[in-house]
């Protein structure tokens, strides 16, 4: 599961700063959340617009049917079978820029995960429009060795070289979500 992630725009993180700057220029009236990101926050996602990758605002969480709250994650293993996610998996994939994500173990200890030696972590997402509002979910998969001692699920990670594939190539994207995710660096949050 992925219930929180981070989007820190520190001065040395030019990649995240560039995404936020483009968002602010294109959508000046849409406040974008940075720092620790919670479900229902408005955040940047990146989608394919023709051959170009373009950031745009999106609210984290699909509305639940017949209930309050939101769906924030979709299981990669079953997304192609679920009515809520199948069209998005094939036609509306997005990239969720982050600087890492948080997870808690059974003792309620909070941990921060990121790629080693990287200050950007791209997550695989799906989006869908609900009326005039664009919404997203983050795809999750079985935890790899670097996460298993904290949680049994983790987000689908998109290494930089997989970002364009995720946005432009459905066949390869479906194959990719069944592979083991890259190893992550874990830090305890005090």
Residue pairs with C-beta under 8 A, 6 or more apart in sequence:
1 73
1 103
1 140
1 151
1 153
2 72
2 73
2 101
2 103
2 123
2 138
2 140
2 153
2 154
2 155
3 39
3 72
3 73
3 102
3 103
4 36
4 37
4 38
4 101
4 102
5 36
5 37
5 96
5 98
5 100
5 101
5 102
5 123
5 138
5 155
6 35
6 36
6 37
6 98
6 99
6 100
6 101
6 102
6 112
7 16
7 33
7 34
7 35
7 37
7 43
7 44
7 97
7 98
7 99
8 16
8 34
8 35
8 99
9 16
9 17
9 20
9 34
10 16
10 119
11 17
12 119
13 99
13 119
13 120
15 97
15 119
15 120
16 97
16 99
16 119
16 120
19 44
19 46
19 55
19 97
20 32
20 34
20 44
22 54
22 55
23 30
23 32
23 44
23 55
23 56
23 57
24 32
26 55
26 56
27 56
27 57
30 42
30 57
31 42
32 42
32 43
32 44
32 57
33 41
33 42
33 43
36 102
37 43
37 60
37 98
38 60
39 60
39 61
39 70
39 72
40 59
40 60
40 61
40 70
41 59
41 60
42 57
42 58
42 59
42 60
43 57
43 58
43 59
43 60
43 96
43 136
44 55
44 56
44 57
44 58
44 97
45 55
45 56
45 57
45 58
45 94
45 95
45 96
45 97
45 125
45 127
45 134
45 136
46 53
46 54
46 55
46 56
46 94
46 95
46 96
46 97
46 163
46 167
47 53
47 54
47 56
47 92
47 93
47 94
47 95
47 127
47 167
48 54
48 167
48 168
51 168
53 95
53 163
53 164
53 167
55 97
56 134
57 134
58 94
58 127
58 134
58 135
58 136
59 133
59 134
59 135
59 136
60 70
60 72
60 135
60 136
60 137
60 138
61 69
61 70
61 71
61 72
61 135
61 136
61 137
62 70
62 71
62 84
62 128
62 130
62 135
62 136
62 137
63 70
63 71
63 130
63 135
64 70
64 71
70 135
71 84
71 137
72 137
72 138
73 137
73 138
73 139
73 140
73 153
73 155
74 82
74 84
74 85
74 89
74 126
74 137
74 138
74 139
74 140
75 139
75 140
75 141
76 124
76 139
76 140
76 141
76 156
76 177
76 178
77 141
77 142
77 178
79 85
79 86
79 89
79 126
79 139
79 177
80 86
80 89
80 90
80 174
85 126
85 137
87 128
88 126
88 127
88 128
88 137
89 126
89 173
89 174
90 170
92 126
92 127
92 128
93 124
93 125
93 126
93 127
93 166
93 167
93 170
93 173
94 125
94 126
94 127
94 136
94 167
95 122
95 123
95 124
95 125
95 158
95 163
95 166
95 167
96 122
96 123
96 124
96 125
96 136
96 138
97 120
97 122
98 120
98 121
98 122
98 123
99 114
99 119
99 120
99 121
100 112
100 113
100 114
100 121
101 112
101 113
101 114
101 121
101 123
101 155
102 110
102 111
102 112
102 113
102 189
103 110
103 111
103 113
103 147
103 150
103 151
103 154
104 110
104 111
104 150
104 151
105 111
105 149
105 150
105 151
109 188
110 188
110 189
111 150
111 186
111 187
111 188
111 189
112 186
112 187
112 188
112 189
113 121
113 146
113 147
113 154
113 184
113 185
113 186
113 187
114 121
114 184
114 185
114 187
115 121
115 157
115 159
115 182
115 184
115 185
116 183
116 184
116 185
118 160
120 160
121 157
122 157
122 158
122 159
122 160
122 162
122 163
123 138
123 139
123 155
123 156
123 157
123 158
124 138
124 139
124 155
124 156
124 157
124 158
124 166
124 173
124 177
125 136
125 137
125 138
125 139
126 136
126 137
126 139
127 134
127 135
127 136
127 137
128 134
128 135
128 136
129 135
138 155
138 156
139 155
139 156
139 177
140 153
140 154
140 155
140 156
141 153
141 154
141 155
141 156
141 177
141 181
142 152
142 153
142 154
143 150
143 151
143 152
143 153
143 154
144 154
144 180
144 181
144 182
144 183
144 184
145 183
146 183
146 184
146 185
146 186
147 154
147 184
147 186
150 186
154 181
154 184
156 176
156 177
156 181
157 181
157 182
157 184
158 166
159 182
162 176
165 172
165 173
165 176
166 173
166 176
